[in-house]
């Protein structure tokens, strides 16, 4: 899928555990934000990735987040 911004989408090999949570976009973005921050990723990069993820529909959100992290349900 074509991306809408200049966010550098790079795979971090960081696993984000989404198990046991309600699958609402805001909650998913929050969990990814916290996990990436705790893993030591740059805050400006995290913000650009999450802004990109939130800029489209649910499919775009999932595609963008999976481009940077391993999402585990």
N, C-alpha and C positions, 0 to 999 in steps of 0.2 A: 504494500500500500504506500502511496506517495505521502511523504511527511509534509506538514504545513509550515514548519519553522526551521531554524538553523540548529536545532538541538542535535548535539553529537550523540547518536545512539550507538553505544558500544557495549558489548556483553561484558558484564562484571563477574560472572560466575558466582554471584551471590544468590542464595536461595531465600525466597520470601514465602513463609508459611501462611497460607490463607485458610487453613483448616479451622473449622469450628466457628467461622464468622459469617455474618450476613453479607451477601455479595451485592453491596451497594457501591457505586463508583467512588463516592467520597470516602467510604471506609477502606476500600482497596487502596486508594491513593495515599491515605494516611498510613496504612501498614507498610506500603512500599517506601514512603518517605522515611519513616522511622528506621526501617531495616537498613536502607542505604546509608542513612546518617550514622547509625551505630557501627556500620562497617567501615566508616571513615571516608566516604565519598565526599567530594567537594559540594558544598551547599548550593553554589550557583549552578553547577551542573545538574544536581537533583531538581532544582526549581525549573530549569529549562526542560528537562525530560518530563516532569509532571505537567507542566503547562502544555507541552505538546500532546501528551496523553489525553488531557482533558479537552483538547480543542476539537475533538470529533465525536463520533458515535461510540457505542459500547465496543464494537469490533476494533475500532481505531485505538481505543484505550487499551484493550488486551494486547493487540499487536505491538504497540509502542512499549508497554511494560515488559512483554516477553522478549523484546529486543535487547533489554538491558539486564534482566534478572530471570532466574528460574522460579516461576510461580508454581507453588505446590498447593493443591486443593485439599 
